[in-house]
Amino acid sequence: MTRVTKYCSGKAPDVGGGAHNKFIKNVYPNGVGIDFYPQEGADFVHHDATYLPFEDSSFDTVTLIAVGGHIPMHLRKKEFKEFARVLK
């Protein structure tokens, strides 16, 4: 986790982090856990990564640790556009 968090700045959601959410927040206090299922450390549970419930430019960094391979191919472009939308 420290390998990732050393590149974070400002408010940073970890999308789909599962159990990683709580570890990220221990290392990086401005981390926000977003997951698709209730998990310890998830600040938000949201089932659709093609639309995140945040305003444009809400975050300084977005992390997806070992998540890319779990995104179905037909949703990847939409989801990554959404991650870009919430970045400053």
DSSP file (Angstrom, degrees, kcal/mol; ACC not computed):
  #  RESIDUE AA STRUCTURE BP1 BP2  ACC     N-H-->O    O-->H-N    N-H-->O    O-->H-N    TCO  KAPPA ALPHA  PHI   PSI    X-CA   Y-CA   Z-CA
    1    1 A M    >>        0   0    0      0, 0.0     4,-2.9     0, 0.0     3,-0.8   0.000 360.0 360.0 360.0 -37.4    0.0    0.0    0.0
    2    2 A T  H 3>  +     0   0    0      1,-0.3     4,-1.5     2,-0.2     5,-0.1   0.803 360.0  63.3 -65.4 -25.2    2.8    2.4    0.8
    3    3 A R  H 34 S+     0   0    0      2,-0.2    -1,-0.3     1,-0.2     4,-0.1   0.860 113.2  34.7 -63.7 -33.8    4.0    2.0   -2.8
    4    4 A V  H X4 S+     0   0    0     -3,-0.8     3,-2.1     2,-0.1     4,-0.3   0.909 113.8  55.1 -85.0 -47.8    0.7    3.5   -4.0
    5    5 A T  H >< S+     0   0    0     -4,-2.9     3,-1.3     1,-0.3    -2,-0.2   0.735  93.3  69.9 -65.3 -22.0    0.1    6.0   -1.3
    6    6 A K  T 3< S+     0   0    0     -4,-1.5    -1,-0.3     1,-0.3    -2,-0.1   0.715 101.7  48.6 -67.3 -16.2    3.4    7.7   -1.8
    7    7 A Y  T <  S+     0   0    0     -3,-2.1    -1,-0.3    -4,-0.1    -2,-0.2   0.442  93.2 102.1 -97.8  -2.4    2.0    8.9   -5.1
    8    8 A C    <   -     0   0    0     -3,-1.3     2,-0.3    -4,-0.3     4,-0.1  -0.492  46.4-178.3 -81.7 150.3   -1.3   10.2   -3.6
    9    9 A S        -     0   0    0     -2,-0.2    51,-0.2     2,-0.1    52,-0.1  -0.991  49.2 -15.8-143.9 149.1   -2.0   13.8   -3.0
   10   10 A G  S    S-     0   0    0     -2,-0.3     2,-0.4    50,-0.1    20,-0.1  -0.150 117.9  -3.5  60.0-153.8   -5.0   15.5   -1.5
   11   11 A K  S    S-     0   0    0     47,-0.1    49,-2.2    20,-0.1    50,-1.4  -0.590  75.2-177.7 -75.1 124.9   -8.3   13.7   -1.1
   12   12 A A  E     -a   31   0A   0     18,-2.1    20,-2.1    -2,-0.4     2,-0.3  -0.939  15.8-154.6-135.9 112.0   -7.9   10.3   -2.7
   13   13 A P  E     -a   32   0A   0      0, 0.0    50,-2.9     0, 0.0     2,-0.7  -0.620   9.5-146.8 -81.0 143.6  -10.6    7.6   -3.2
   14   14 A D  E >   -ab  33  63A   0     18,-2.9    20,-2.4    -2,-0.3     3,-0.7  -0.948  21.7-149.1-105.3 110.7   -9.5    3.9   -3.4
   15   15 A V  E 3  S-a   34   0A   0     48,-2.8    50,-0.3    -2,-0.7    20,-0.2  -0.686  71.7  -5.7 -88.9 126.6  -12.1    2.4   -5.8
   16   16 A G  T 3  S+     0   0    0     18,-3.0    -1,-0.2    -2,-0.5    19,-0.2   0.781  84.4 145.0  68.4  28.2  -13.0   -1.2   -5.3
   17   17 A G    X   -     0   0    0     17,-0.8     3,-2.6    -3,-0.7    18,-0.1   0.658  25.8-178.2 -76.7 -15.9  -10.3   -1.7   -2.6
   18   18 A G  T >  S-     0   0    0      1,-0.3     3,-1.5    16,-0.2     4,-0.4  -0.304  76.2  -0.1  54.2-128.8  -12.2   -4.2   -0.5
   19   19 A A  T >> S+     0   0    0      1,-0.3     4,-0.9     2,-0.2     3,-0.5   0.728 127.3  71.1 -64.1 -21.6  -10.1   -5.0    2.5
   20   20 A H  H <> S+     0   0    0     -3,-2.6     4,-3.1     1,-0.2     5,-0.3   0.790  80.8  76.3 -65.3 -26.1   -7.4   -2.6    1.2
   21   21 A N  H <> S+     0   0    0     -3,-1.5     4,-2.3     1,-0.2    -1,-0.2   0.917  95.9  44.6 -52.7 -49.0   -9.6    0.4    2.0
   22   22 A K  H <> S+     0   0    0     18,-0.6     4,-1.3    -3,-0.5    -1,-0.2   0.865 114.4  49.7 -67.6 -33.6   -8.8    0.2    5.7
   23   23 A F  H  X S+     0   0    0     -4,-0.9     4,-1.6     2,-0.2     5,-0.2   0.911 109.9  50.5 -69.6 -41.4   -5.1   -0.3    5.1
   24   24 A I  H  X S+     0   0    0     -4,-3.1     4,-3.8     1,-0.2     3,-0.3   0.929 109.4  51.0 -60.8 -44.7   -4.9    2.6    2.7
   25   25 A K  H  < S+     0   0    0     -4,-2.3    -1,-0.2    -5,-0.3    -2,-0.2   0.799 106.5  55.2 -67.3 -26.7   -6.7    4.9    5.2
   26   26 A N  H  < S+     0   0    0     -4,-1.3    -1,-0.2    -5,-0.2    -2,-0.2   0.858 119.1  32.9 -70.1 -34.1   -4.2    3.8    7.9
   27   27 A V  H  < S+     0   0    0     -4,-1.6    -2,-0.2    -3,-0.3    -3,-0.2   0.828 130.1  34.1 -88.3 -36.8   -1.3    4.9    5.7
   28   28 A Y    ><  -     0   0    0     -4,-3.8     3,-2.0    -5,-0.2    -1,-0.3  -0.889  67.3-164.9-126.0  99.1   -2.9    7.8    3.9
   29   29 A P  T 3  S+     0   0    0      0, 0.0    -1,-0.1     0, 0.0    -4,-0.1   0.661  86.9  59.6 -63.2 -17.4   -5.4    9.7    6.1
   30   30 A N  T 3  S+     0   0    0    -20,-0.1   -18,-2.1     2,-0.1     2,-0.2   0.277  80.7 121.5 -92.7  12.6   -7.1   11.5    3.2
   31   31 A G  E <   -a   12   0A   0     -3,-2.0     2,-0.4   -20,-0.2   -20,-0.1  -0.470  47.7-158.7 -74.9 146.3   -8.0    8.2    1.6
   32   32 A V  E     -a   13   0A   0    -20,-2.1   -18,-2.9    -2,-0.2     2,-0.5  -0.992  12.2-139.0-127.0 121.4  -11.7    7.5    0.9
   33   33 A G  E     -a   14   0A   0     -2,-0.4    11,-2.2     8,-0.4    10,-1.6  -0.707  21.5-179.8 -86.4 124.2  -12.8    3.9    0.5
   34   34 A I  E     +ac  15  44A   0    -20,-2.4   -18,-3.0    -2,-0.5   -17,-0.8  -0.987  11.7 164.3-121.7 123.2  -15.4    3.2   -2.3
   35   35 A D  E     - c   0  45A   0      9,-2.5    11,-2.7    -2,-0.5     4,-0.1  -0.906  44.0-132.6-137.0 167.1  -16.5   -0.3   -2.7
   36   36 A F  S    S+     0   0    0     -2,-0.3     9,-0.1     9,-0.2    -1,-0.1   0.540  95.5  37.6 -95.1  -9.7  -19.3   -2.2   -4.5
   37   37 A Y  S    S-     0   0    0      9,-0.0     2,-0.2    10,-0.0   -19,-0.1  -0.965 103.8 -84.5-136.3 151.7  -20.1   -4.3   -1.4
   38   38 A P        +     0   0    0      0, 0.0     2,-0.3     0, 0.0    -2,-0.1  -0.404  60.7 164.5 -58.8 125.5  -20.1   -3.5    2.3
   39   39 A Q    >   -     0   0    0     -2,-0.2     3,-2.0     3,-0.1     2,-0.3  -0.976  46.8 -93.6-140.7 150.2  -16.6   -3.9    3.5
   40   40 A E  T 3  S+     0   0    0     -2,-0.3   -18,-0.6     1,-0.3   -19,-0.1  -0.516 116.2  22.8 -62.7 129.1  -14.7   -2.8    6.6
   41   41 A G  T 3  S+     0   0    0      1,-0.3     2,-0.6    -2,-0.3    -8,-0.4   0.296  87.7 130.0  95.0  -9.2  -13.1    0.5    5.7
   42   42 A A    <   -     0   0    0     -3,-2.0    -1,-0.3     1,-0.2    -8,-0.2  -0.694  34.6-174.5 -81.2 120.6  -15.5    1.4    2.9
   43   43 A D  S    S+     0   0    0    -10,-1.6     2,-0.4    -2,-0.6    -9,-0.2   0.793  76.2  29.2 -80.6 -30.3  -16.8    4.9    3.4
   44   44 A F  E     -c   34   0A   0    -11,-2.2    -9,-2.5     2,-0.1     2,-0.6  -0.996  64.5-158.7-132.7 134.7  -19.2    4.6    0.4
   45   45 A V  E     +c   35   0A   0     -2,-0.4     2,-0.4   -11,-0.2    -9,-0.2  -0.970  26.8 162.3-110.8 119.8  -20.9    1.5   -1.0
   46   46 A H        -     0   0    0    -11,-2.7     3,-0.1    -2,-0.6    -2,-0.1  -0.996  30.1-156.5-143.8 130.4  -21.9    2.1   -4.6
   47   47 A H  S    S+     0   0    0     -2,-0.4     2,-0.4     1,-0.2   -11,-0.1   0.386  76.3  61.5 -93.5   3.1  -22.8   -0.5   -7.1
   48   48 A D    >   -     0   0    0      3,-0.3     3,-1.3     1,-0.1    -1,-0.2  -0.854  47.9-179.4-137.9 100.9  -22.1    1.4  -10.4
   49   49 A A  T 3  S+     0   0    0     -2,-0.4     3,-0.2     1,-0.3    33,-0.1   0.515  81.0  73.5 -77.9  -3.3  -18.6    2.6  -11.2
   50   50 A T  T 3  S+     0   0    0      1,-0.3     2,-0.3    32,-0.1    -1,-0.3   0.614 110.4  30.1 -82.0 -10.8  -19.9    4.1  -14.5
   51   51 A Y  S <  S-     0   0    0     -3,-1.3    -1,-0.3    31,-0.0    -3,-0.3  -0.850  76.1-167.8-145.4 109.5  -21.5    6.8  -12.3
   52   52 A L        -     0   0    0     -2,-0.3     2,-2.0    -3,-0.2    -3,-0.1  -0.781  30.0-121.5 -96.0 141.6  -19.9    7.8   -9.0
   53   53 A P  S    S+     0   0    0      0, 0.0     2,-0.3     0, 0.0    -1,-0.1  -0.209  78.6 100.5 -80.5  50.4  -22.0    9.9   -6.6
   54   54 A F  S    S-     0   0    0     -2,-2.0    -2,-0.1     1,-0.0     3,-0.1  -0.946  74.5-106.0-132.9 153.1  -19.5   12.8   -6.5
   55   55 A E    >   -     0   0    0     -2,-0.3     3,-0.9     1,-0.2    -3,-0.0  -0.287  52.3 -79.0 -71.4 161.3  -19.2   16.1   -8.2
   56   56 A D  T 3  S+     0   0    0      1,-0.2    30,-0.3     2,-0.1    -1,-0.2  -0.265 116.2  14.2 -54.4 145.4  -16.8   16.8  -11.1
   57   57 A S  T 3  S+     0   0    0     28,-2.4    -1,-0.2    30,-0.4    30,-0.2   0.833  81.7 141.0  56.9  38.9  -13.2   17.4   -9.9
   58   58 A S    <   +     0   0    0     -3,-0.9     2,-0.3    28,-0.4    29,-0.2   0.718  57.2  48.0 -81.9 -22.4  -13.9   16.1   -6.4
   59   59 A F  B     -d   87   0B   0     27,-3.1    29,-2.6     1,-0.1   -47,-0.2  -0.873  56.5-152.7-128.8 153.7  -10.6   14.3   -5.9
   60   60 A D  S    S+     0   0    0    -49,-2.2     2,-0.3    -2,-0.3   -48,-0.2   0.757  89.2  14.9 -89.1 -30.4   -6.9   14.9   -6.3
   61   61 A T        -     0   0    0    -50,-1.4     2,-0.4   -52,-0.1    -1,-0.3  -0.986  61.8-158.7-142.8 146.7   -5.9   11.3   -6.9
   62   62 A V        -     0   0    0     -2,-0.3     2,-0.4   -50,-0.2   -48,-0.2  -0.998  13.7-163.1-126.8 128.7   -7.9    8.1   -7.7
   63   63 A T  B     +b   14   0A   0    -50,-2.9   -48,-2.8    -2,-0.4     2,-0.3  -0.892  15.6 179.8-113.4 145.4   -6.5    4.7   -6.9
   64   64 A L    >   -     0   0    0     -2,-0.4     2,-0.8   -50,-0.2     3,-0.5  -0.832  14.9-165.3-137.8  95.1   -7.5    1.3   -8.2
   65   65 A I  T 3  S-     0   0    0     -2,-0.3   -45,-0.1   -50,-0.3    -2,-0.0  -0.760  74.0 -23.3 -93.1 113.9   -5.3   -1.3   -6.7
   66   66 A A  T 3  S+     0   0    0     -2,-0.8    -1,-0.3     1,-0.1   -50,-0.0   0.835 110.3 111.2  57.5  36.4   -5.5   -4.6   -8.5
   67   67 A V    X>  +     0   0    0     -3,-0.5     3,-2.5     2,-0.1     4,-0.6   0.727  47.0  80.4-107.5 -31.7   -9.0   -3.7   -9.8
   68   68 A G  G >4 S+     0   0    0     -4,-0.3     3,-1.2     1,-0.3    -1,-0.1   0.829  90.7  54.2 -50.4 -41.3   -8.5   -3.2  -13.5
   69   69 A G  G 34 S+     0   0    0      1,-0.2    -1,-0.3     3,-0.0     4,-0.1   0.646 104.3  56.6 -69.4 -14.3   -8.7   -6.9  -14.3
   70   70 A H  G <4 S+     0   0    0     -3,-2.5    -1,-0.2     2,-0.1    -2,-0.2   0.535  83.5  96.7 -93.3  -8.1  -12.0   -7.1  -12.5
   71   71 A I  S << S-     0   0    0     -3,-1.2     5,-0.1    -4,-0.6    -4,-0.0  -0.725  84.8-116.5 -83.5 121.9  -13.7   -4.5  -14.6
   72   72 A P    >>  -     0   0    0      0, 0.0     3,-2.3     0, 0.0     4,-1.1  -0.291  22.1-120.1 -57.3 140.5  -15.7   -6.1  -17.5
   73   73 A M  H >> S+     0   0    0      1,-0.3     3,-0.6     2,-0.2     4,-0.5   0.847 111.7  57.4 -51.4 -40.3  -14.3   -5.2  -20.9
   74   74 A H  H 34 S+     0   0    0      1,-0.2    -1,-0.3     2,-0.1     4,-0.2   0.631 113.0  40.8 -71.5 -10.8  -17.6   -3.6  -22.0
   75   75 A L  H <> S+     0   0    0     -3,-2.3     4,-2.9     2,-0.1     5,-0.3   0.538  88.3  91.5-108.8 -10.9  -17.5   -1.2  -19.0
   76   76 A R  H <X S+     0   0    0     -4,-1.1     4,-2.7    -3,-0.6     5,-0.3   0.903  87.1  47.0 -56.6 -48.2  -13.8   -0.3  -18.9
   77   77 A K  H  X S+     0   0    0     -4,-0.5     4,-1.9     1,-0.2    -1,-0.2   0.928 115.5  46.1 -62.2 -44.5  -14.0    2.8  -21.1
   78   78 A K  H  > S+     0   0    0     -4,-0.2     4,-1.9     2,-0.2    -2,-0.2   0.919 114.1  48.2 -63.5 -44.1  -17.1    4.2  -19.2
   79   79 A E  H  X S+     0   0    0     -4,-2.9     4,-2.3     1,-0.2    -2,-0.2   0.924 111.8  47.9 -66.2 -43.4  -15.6    3.5  -15.8
   80   80 A F  H  X S+     0   0    0     -4,-2.7     4,-2.1    -5,-0.3    -1,-0.2   0.840 109.5  54.0 -68.7 -30.6  -12.3    5.1  -16.6
   81   81 A K  H  X S+     0   0    0     -4,-1.9     4,-2.0    -5,-0.3    -1,-0.2   0.890 109.2  49.7 -64.3 -38.1  -14.1    8.1  -18.0
   82   82 A E  H  X S+     0   0    0     -4,-1.9     4,-1.6     2,-0.2    -2,-0.2   0.897 108.5  51.2 -68.1 -40.5  -15.9    8.4  -14.7
   83   83 A F  H  X S+     0   0    0     -4,-2.3     4,-0.5     1,-0.2    -1,-0.2   0.910 111.5  48.8 -62.0 -40.9  -12.7    8.1  -12.7
   84   84 A A  H >< S+     0   0    0     -4,-2.1     3,-0.9     1,-0.2    -2,-0.2   0.871 105.6  58.8 -65.4 -37.0  -11.3   10.9  -14.8
   85   85 A R  H 3< S+     0   0    0     -4,-2.0   -28,-2.4     1,-0.2    -1,-0.2   0.877 105.6  47.6 -60.8 -38.9  -14.4   13.0  -14.3
   86   86 A V  H 3< S+     0   0    0     -4,-1.6   -27,-3.1   -30,-0.3   -28,-0.4   0.562  94.8  95.5 -84.0  -6.1  -14.0   13.1  -10.5
   87   87 A L  B <<   d   59   0B   0     -3,-0.9   -30,-0.4    -4,-0.5   -27,-0.2  -0.591 360.0 360.0 -81.4 145.0  -10.3   14.0  -10.7
   88   88 A K              0   0    0    -29,-2.6   -28,-0.1    -2,-0.2    -1,-0.1   0.465 360.0 360.0 -73.3 360.0   -9.3   17.7  -10.5
